[in-house]
Amino acid sequence: MKPVELSPLAREDFLSTYRQYLLDAGPEVANRFSDMVDEAVTTITESPGVGSLRYVEILEVPGLRYITPPRFPYLIFYLEHPHVIRVERMLHTSSDIDHHFST
């Protein structure tokens, strides 16, 4: 299995979302979000090809996959490289995905 790393933007996405859940919904929900991310990373590690390629043409990022974890409205975008799987972004489903990838 390849290791998974978070890009700086994915790490920022995670931290800002975690903090927002902590403020708005409390530590229980924030920790469930964190657990969901851990589960998603495990899924990606075990089966890198599981994610959808739907955004490859839209965003023009070859090989970009995403998974939609249960219970939270987020898309976790990642790329598989020869020696590592890199999570690129963790974005809310209602966000402007194109904008987040063009900046």
ZASE-808830 format. One record per residue: residue number from 1; residue in one letter; chain; x, y, z of N, C-alpha, C in turn. Coordinates in pm, 1 decimal, padded with zeros to 6 digits. Last residue first. Layout:
BEGIN
+-----+---------+--------+----------+----------+----------+----------+----------+----------+----------+----------+----------+
| num | residuo | cadena |     n.px |     n.py |     n.pz |    ca.px |    ca.py |    ca.pz |     c.px |     c.py |     c.pz |
+-----+---------+--------+----------+----------+----------+----------+----------+----------+----------+----------+----------+
| NUM |       A |      A |        X |        Y |        Z |        X |        Y |        Z |        X |        Y |        Z |
...
+-----+---------+--------+----------+----------+----------+----------+----------+----------+----------+----------+----------+
This chain:
BEGIN
+-----+---------+--------+----------+----------+----------+----------+----------+----------+----------+----------+----------+
| num | residuo | cadena |     n.px |     n.py |     n.pz |    ca.px |    ca.py |    ca.pz |     c.px |     c.py |     c.pz |
+-----+---------+--------+----------+----------+----------+----------+----------+----------+----------+----------+----------+
| 103 |       T |      A | -00718.5 |  02831.0 | -00819.8 | -00638.4 |  02925.5 | -00741.4 | -00514.5 |  02860.5 | -00687.3 |
| 102 |       S |      A | -00862.2 |  02636.1 | -00937.9 | -00796.5 |  02730.8 | -01027.9 | -00710.4 |  02829.9 | -00952.1 |
| 101 |       F |      A | -00988.7 |  02486.2 | -00748.4 | -00878.7 |  02423.7 | -00821.0 | -00806.1 |  02520.3 | -00914.0 |
| 100 |       H |      A | -01185.1 |  02658.9 | -00656.4 | -01086.0 |  02606.7 | -00561.4 | -00966.5 |  02542.1 | -00631.6 |
|  99 |       H |      A | -01339.6 |  02696.5 | -00889.6 | -01265.6 |  02808.0 | -00829.8 | -01154.4 |  02757.5 | -00737.7 |
|  98 |       D |      A | -01456.3 |  02442.1 | -00922.2 | -01368.6 |  02499.4 | -01025.2 | -01279.6 |  02609.6 | -00967.2 |
|  97 |       I |      A | -01618.5 |  02426.0 | -00691.0 | -01504.9 |  02335.6 | -00707.9 | -01405.8 |  02392.4 | -00809.5 |
|  96 |       D |      A | -01768.4 |  02611.5 | -00486.0 | -01732.1 |  02629.7 | -00626.1 | -01603.3 |  02551.0 | -00651.6 |
|  95 |       S |      A | -01957.6 |  02397.3 | -00260.4 | -01858.6 |  02500.6 | -00292.8 | -01832.8 |  02506.6 | -00443.1 |
|  94 |       S |      A | -02121.6 |  02194.4 | -00187.4 | -02186.0 |  02313.3 | -00244.1 | -02086.6 |  02423.4 | -00280.0 |
|  93 |       T |      A | -01955.8 |  02002.1 | -00077.5 | -02022.4 |  01972.4 | -00204.8 | -02089.1 |  02093.9 | -00268.0 |
|  92 |       H |      A | -01643.8 |  02122.2 |  00041.2 | -01787.1 |  02104.3 |  00062.2 | -01853.6 |  02085.6 | -00073.4 |
|  91 |       L |      A | -01335.0 |  01950.3 | -00006.9 | -01423.9 |  02062.9 | -00034.5 | -01569.8 |  02026.2 | -00010.8 |
|  90 |       M |      A | -01017.5 |  01899.3 |  00023.2 | -01137.3 |  01848.6 |  00090.4 | -01238.1 |  01961.7 |  00084.2 |
|  89 |       R |      A | -00746.6 |  01823.5 | -00206.3 | -00844.0 |  01915.8 | -00145.4 | -00951.1 |  01834.9 | -00074.1 |
|  88 |       E |      A | -00548.9 |  01621.3 | -00241.9 | -00527.9 |  01757.3 | -00290.8 | -00618.8 |  01859.0 | -00223.7 |
|  87 |       V |      A | -00373.8 |  01361.0 | -00116.5 | -00503.1 |  01427.2 | -00105.9 | -00480.3 |  01573.8 | -00138.7 |
|  86 |       R |      A | -00177.3 |  01141.8 | -00290.5 | -00180.3 |  01276.7 | -00232.4 | -00322.2 |  01331.7 | -00234.0 |
|  85 |       I |      A | -00004.7 |  00852.9 | -00247.1 | -00136.0 |  00905.4 | -00283.9 | -00147.9 |  01039.3 | -00213.0 |
|  84 |       V |      A |  00314.3 |  00749.8 | -00376.1 |  00230.7 |  00811.9 | -00273.4 |  00094.5 |  00847.3 | -00332.8 |
|  83 |       H |      A |  00461.3 |  00658.2 | -00587.3 |  00500.3 |  00614.6 | -00452.9 |  00413.7 |  00668.9 | -00341.5 |
|  82 |       P |      A |  00332.4 |  00746.1 | -00830.0 |  00400.9 |  00617.0 | -00821.4 |  00429.3 |  00568.5 | -00678.6 |
|  81 |       H |      A |  00012.0 |  00885.2 | -00723.4 |  00144.9 |  00898.8 | -00782.7 |  00217.6 |  00765.2 | -00766.3 |
|  80 |       E |      A | -00317.4 |  00972.2 | -00744.9 | -00226.6 |  00861.2 | -00716.7 | -00097.5 |  00883.0 | -00794.9 |
|  79 |       L |      A | -00486.5 |  01239.2 | -00592.1 | -00412.0 |  01190.7 | -00708.0 | -00321.8 |  01076.0 | -00663.5 |
|  78 |       Y |      A | -00810.9 |  01346.4 | -00470.5 | -00675.8 |  01292.8 | -00456.0 | -00619.0 |  01248.6 | -00590.0 |
|  77 |       F |      A | -01064.1 |  01502.8 | -00278.1 | -00996.8 |  01489.0 | -00407.6 | -00854.1 |  01439.5 | -00385.9 |
|  76 |       I |      A | -01350.2 |  01450.5 | -00121.0 | -01207.3 |  01441.3 | -00093.5 | -01139.2 |  01405.7 | -00225.3 |
|  75 |       L |      A | -01626.9 |  01641.4 | -00053.9 | -01559.0 |  01564.8 | -00157.4 | -01411.0 |  01566.5 | -00123.0 |
|  74 |       Y |      A | -01891.2 |  01639.9 |  00189.4 | -01758.2 |  01678.7 |  00142.1 | -01709.6 |  01585.9 |  00032.4 |
|  73 |       P |      A | -02112.4 |  01633.4 |  00392.9 | -02121.5 |  01675.4 |  00252.3 | -01988.6 |  01728.0 |  00197.6 |
|  72 |       F |      A | -02112.5 |  01334.5 |  00583.6 | -02070.2 |  01473.8 |  00573.2 | -02067.1 |  01512.5 |  00426.0 |
|  71 |       R |      A | -02210.7 |  01069.5 |  00563.1 | -02245.9 |  01152.8 |  00678.7 | -02203.0 |  01298.1 |  00671.6 |
|  70 |       P |      A | -01947.4 |  00908.8 |  00370.4 | -02082.7 |  00917.3 |  00426.8 | -02091.5 |  01018.8 |  00540.8 |
|  69 |       P |      A | -01739.3 |  01073.3 |  00123.2 | -01758.8 |  00995.0 |  00244.6 | -01901.6 |  01008.4 |  00297.4 |
|  68 |       T |      A | -01675.7 |  01053.4 | -00190.3 | -01774.4 |  01124.3 | -00109.8 | -01800.8 |  01039.6 |  00013.1 |
|  67 |       I |      A | -01366.5 |  01094.3 | -00358.8 | -01464.6 |  01009.5 | -00292.5 | -01555.8 |  01100.5 | -00210.6 |
|  66 |       Y |      A | -01207.8 |  01152.4 | -00672.6 | -01264.1 |  01198.4 | -00546.3 | -01353.8 |  01089.8 | -00489.1 |
|  65 |       R |      A | -00914.4 |  01200.0 | -00878.2 | -01029.2 |  01123.1 | -00830.8 | -01083.9 |  01189.0 | -00705.0 |
|  64 |       L |      A | -00725.7 |  01288.1 | -01150.3 | -00788.5 |  01337.5 | -01028.0 | -00913.1 |  01255.7 | -00996.1 |
|  63 |       G |      A | -00609.3 |  01219.3 | -01392.1 | -00600.6 |  01124.7 | -01281.2 | -00666.9 |  01169.5 | -01152.8 |
|  62 |       P |      A | -00544.8 |  01550.4 | -01497.9 | -00540.7 |  01407.2 | -01527.8 | -00524.9 |  01322.6 | -01401.8 |
|  61 |       V |      A | -00744.9 |  01804.3 | -01477.0 | -00639.2 |  01750.7 | -01391.6 | -00637.2 |  01599.4 | -01414.1 |
|  60 |       E |      A | -00960.7 |  01957.7 | -01574.3 | -00841.3 |  01933.4 | -01656.0 | -00720.1 |  01895.2 | -01570.5 |
|  59 |       L |      A | -01202.5 |  01984.0 | -01459.2 | -01092.2 |  02059.7 | -01399.6 | -00961.7 |  02047.5 | -01476.7 |
|  58 |       I |      A | -01357.5 |  01824.2 | -01631.6 | -01405.9 |  01955.6 | -01588.5 | -01290.2 |  02042.6 | -01540.2 |
|  57 |       E |      A | -01214.7 |  01585.5 | -01657.9 | -01234.3 |  01672.6 | -01774.3 | -01276.0 |  01813.6 | -01733.8 |
|  56 |       V |      A | -01212.6 |  01499.3 | -01384.9 | -01091.4 |  01502.1 | -01467.1 | -01107.2 |  01599.1 | -01583.5 |
|  55 |       Y |      A | -01441.0 |  01465.0 | -01230.6 | -01387.2 |  01600.6 | -01243.6 | -01261.1 |  01609.6 | -01330.8 |
|  54 |       R |      A | -01496.4 |  01184.0 | -01232.1 | -01589.2 |  01280.2 | -01290.8 | -01527.9 |  01417.7 | -01316.9 |
|  53 |       L |      A | -01377.5 |  00960.0 | -01135.6 | -01295.9 |  01045.4 | -01223.2 | -01378.0 |  01159.6 | -01284.3 |
|  52 |       S |      A | -01419.7 |  00843.0 | -00799.8 | -01474.2 |  00881.8 | -00928.9 | -01377.9 |  00973.2 | -01004.2 |
|  51 |       G |      A | -01218.6 |  00595.1 | -00626.8 | -01276.5 |  00727.7 | -00646.9 | -01323.3 |  00754.3 | -00788.0 |
|  50 |       V |      A | -01085.2 |  00352.7 | -00627.9 | -01225.8 |  00355.9 | -00590.1 | -01293.2 |  00489.1 | -00622.9 |
|  49 |       G |      A | -00816.7 |  00316.6 | -00665.5 | -00900.0 |  00333.5 | -00784.2 | -01047.8 |  00347.4 | -00754.9 |
|  48 |       P |      A | -00704.5 |  00263.8 | -00413.0 | -00688.5 |  00396.5 | -00474.1 | -00778.4 |  00421.1 | -00594.6 |
|  47 |       S |      A | -00779.4 |  00102.6 | -00158.7 | -00831.8 |  00090.1 | -00295.6 | -00823.4 |  00224.7 | -00367.2 |
|  46 |       E |      A | -00639.6 |  00163.5 |  00074.9 | -00667.5 |  00023.4 |  00043.1 | -00710.5 |  00003.4 | -00101.8 |
|  45 |       T |      A | -00631.0 |  00444.3 |  00066.9 | -00507.7 |  00366.0 |  00079.9 | -00529.5 |  00222.3 |  00033.3 |
|  44 |       I |      A | -00901.6 |  00509.7 |  00059.1 | -00815.0 |  00548.3 | -00052.3 | -00686.9 |  00465.3 | -00050.8 |
|  43 |       T |      A | -00978.7 |  00411.4 |  00312.0 | -01039.4 |  00358.8 |  00189.3 | -00951.2 |  00387.9 |  00068.6 |
|  42 |       T |      A | -00824.4 |  00578.4 |  00476.7 | -00804.8 |  00432.7 |  00479.7 | -00860.5 |  00368.7 |  00353.0 |
|  41 |       V |      A | -00941.1 |  00822.0 |  00414.2 | -00799.8 |  00801.3 |  00382.4 | -00768.1 |  00651.7 |  00383.2 |
|  40 |       A |      A | -01196.0 |  00777.7 |  00520.7 | -01179.7 |  00801.5 |  00377.3 | -01036.0 |  00777.1 |  00334.2 |
|  39 |       E |      A | -01135.8 |  00756.4 |  00794.1 | -01195.1 |  00642.5 |  00722.8 | -01176.8 |  00656.6 |  00571.9 |
|  38 |       D |      A | -01041.4 |  01018.5 |  00840.7 | -00953.7 |  00902.8 |  00862.6 | -01004.9 |  00779.5 |  00787.5 |
|  37 |       V |      A | -01277.4 |  01159.8 |  00789.0 | -01160.3 |  01182.6 |  00704.2 | -01063.3 |  01065.5 |  00718.4 |
|  36 |       M |      A | -01433.3 |  01062.9 |  00998.2 | -01475.2 |  01038.8 |  00861.0 | -01358.4 |  01058.0 |  00765.4 |
|  35 |       D |      A | -01296.2 |  01167.1 |  01218.3 | -01302.2 |  01021.0 |  01200.0 | -01340.8 |  00985.2 |  01057.0 |
|  34 |       S |      A | -01353.1 |  01439.1 |  01175.4 | -01215.0 |  01391.5 |  01172.2 | -01209.3 |  01240.6 |  01149.7 |
|  33 |       F |      A | -01632.2 |  01430.6 |  01216.0 | -01577.2 |  01473.8 |  01087.3 | -01433.3 |  01423.2 |  01072.6 |
|  32 |       R |      A | -01636.2 |  01356.3 |  01482.9 | -01693.3 |  01264.0 |  01382.7 | -01643.6 |  01300.8 |  01243.4 |
|  31 |       N |      A | -01523.9 |  01587.5 |  01592.9 | -01448.3 |  01461.6 |  01599.0 | -01504.4 |  01357.0 |  01503.9 |
|  30 |       A |      A | -01733.8 |  01765.2 |  01542.1 | -01600.5 |  01790.4 |  01486.0 | -01517.2 |  01663.4 |  01485.8 |
|  29 |       V |      A | -01934.0 |  01648.1 |  01699.0 | -01949.3 |  01653.5 |  01552.8 | -01813.9 |  01677.0 |  01486.1 |
|  28 |       E |      A | -01818.6 |  01684.2 |  01955.6 | -01861.9 |  01551.8 |  01909.3 | -01872.5 |  01547.6 |  01756.4 |
|  27 |       P |      A | -01767.3 |  01961.6 |  01990.9 | -01657.4 |  01866.8 |  01971.9 | -01699.5 |  01729.3 |  01920.8 |
|  26 |       G |      A | -02000.9 |  02170.5 |  01798.8 | -01940.2 |  02111.4 |  01916.7 | -01838.4 |  02003.8 |  01885.8 |
|  25 |       A |      A | -02108.8 |  02321.0 |  01597.9 | -02179.9 |  02199.2 |  01637.6 | -02119.8 |  02129.6 |  01758.7 |
|  24 |       D |      A | -01956.8 |  02557.0 |  01558.4 | -02100.3 |  02553.9 |  01527.8 | -02175.0 |  02435.4 |  01588.2 |
|  23 |       L |      A | -01689.4 |  02503.2 |  01642.3 | -01760.7 |  02623.7 |  01685.3 | -01912.6 |  02610.5 |  01670.7 |
|  22 |       L |      A | -01638.8 |  02256.9 |  01516.5 | -01615.1 |  02271.9 |  01660.3 | -01694.5 |  02391.9 |  01714.5 |
|  21 |       Y |      A | -01683.1 |  02316.9 |  01249.9 | -01771.7 |  02221.3 |  01317.8 | -01758.3 |  02235.1 |  01469.3 |
|  20 |       Q |      A | -01464.8 |  02494.1 |  01220.4 | -01601.5 |  02541.9 |  01201.3 | -01701.7 |  02448.2 |  01267.3 |
|  19 |       R |      A | -01246.0 |  02323.9 |  01263.4 | -01269.8 |  02438.1 |  01353.3 | -01413.6 |  02489.2 |  01342.7 |
|  18 |       Y |      A | -01280.5 |  02152.5 |  01041.9 | -01284.1 |  02099.4 |  01178.4 | -01315.2 |  02212.0 |  01277.4 |
|  17 |       T |      A | -01243.4 |  02335.0 |  00832.0 | -01371.5 |  02266.0 |  00848.2 | -01386.5 |  02211.9 |  00989.6 |
|  16 |       S |      A | -00977.5 |  02409.2 |  00873.1 | -01082.1 |  02511.7 |  00877.3 | -01219.7 |  02448.3 |  00895.4 |
|  15 |       L |      A | -00847.6 |  02158.1 |  00849.1 | -00841.7 |  02234.8 |  00974.0 | -00952.1 |  02339.7 |  00982.4 |
|  14 |       F |      A | -00906.8 |  02080.7 |  00579.9 | -00945.8 |  01998.8 |  00694.5 | -00952.4 |  02082.6 |  00821.9 |
|  13 |       D |      A | -00792.5 |  02291.0 |  00431.9 | -00935.0 |  02258.4 |  00418.4 | -00983.6 |  02182.2 |  00541.3 |
|  12 |       E |      A | -00523.2 |  02260.3 |  00510.8 | -00595.9 |  02383.6 |  00544.2 | -00746.9 |  02361.8 |  00536.6 |
|  11 |       R |      A | -00474.9 |  02011.6 |  00393.1 | -00458.3 |  02027.6 |  00538.3 | -00533.9 |  02152.1 |  00586.6 |
|  10 |       A |      A | -00513.6 |  02082.0 |  00127.1 | -00602.2 |  01983.0 |  00189.7 | -00594.6 |  01992.2 |  00341.3 |
|   9 |       L |      A | -00299.4 |  02260.5 |  00094.9 | -00437.1 |  02307.8 |  00079.7 | -00536.7 |  02211.3 |  00142.6 |
|   8 |       P |      A | -00074.0 |  02092.4 |  00134.0 | -00099.0 |  02204.9 |  00225.4 | -00242.5 |  02257.6 |  00215.5 |
|   7 |       S |      A | -00190.0 |  01752.2 |  00090.3 | -00128.1 |  01874.5 |  00038.7 | -00150.5 |  01984.9 |  00141.3 |
|   6 |       L |      A | -00130.4 |  01465.3 |  00279.7 | -00220.1 |  01577.2 |  00252.7 | -00139.9 |  01693.2 |  00196.0 |
|   5 |       E |      A | -00056.8 |  01130.9 |  00175.4 | -00016.3 |  01259.1 |  00234.0 | -00119.7 |  01364.3 |  00196.9 |
|   4 |       V |      A | -00040.3 |  00786.6 |  00222.2 | -00122.9 |  00900.4 |  00182.3 | -00069.1 |  01024.4 |  00252.2 |
|   3 |       P |      A |  00161.5 |  00517.9 |  00090.7 |  00122.5 |  00612.6 |  00195.5 |  00037.9 |  00725.0 |  00136.9 |
|   2 |       K |      A |  00039.4 |  00223.2 | -00072.2 |  00110.7 |  00350.9 | -00078.3 |  00069.0 |  00439.4 |  00038.8 |
|   1 |       M |      A |  00083.1 | -00118.9 |  00000.0 |  00000.0 |  00000.0 |  00000.0 |  00087.5 |  00125.2 |  00000.0 |
+-----+---------+--------+----------+----------+----------+----------+----------+----------+----------+----------+----------+
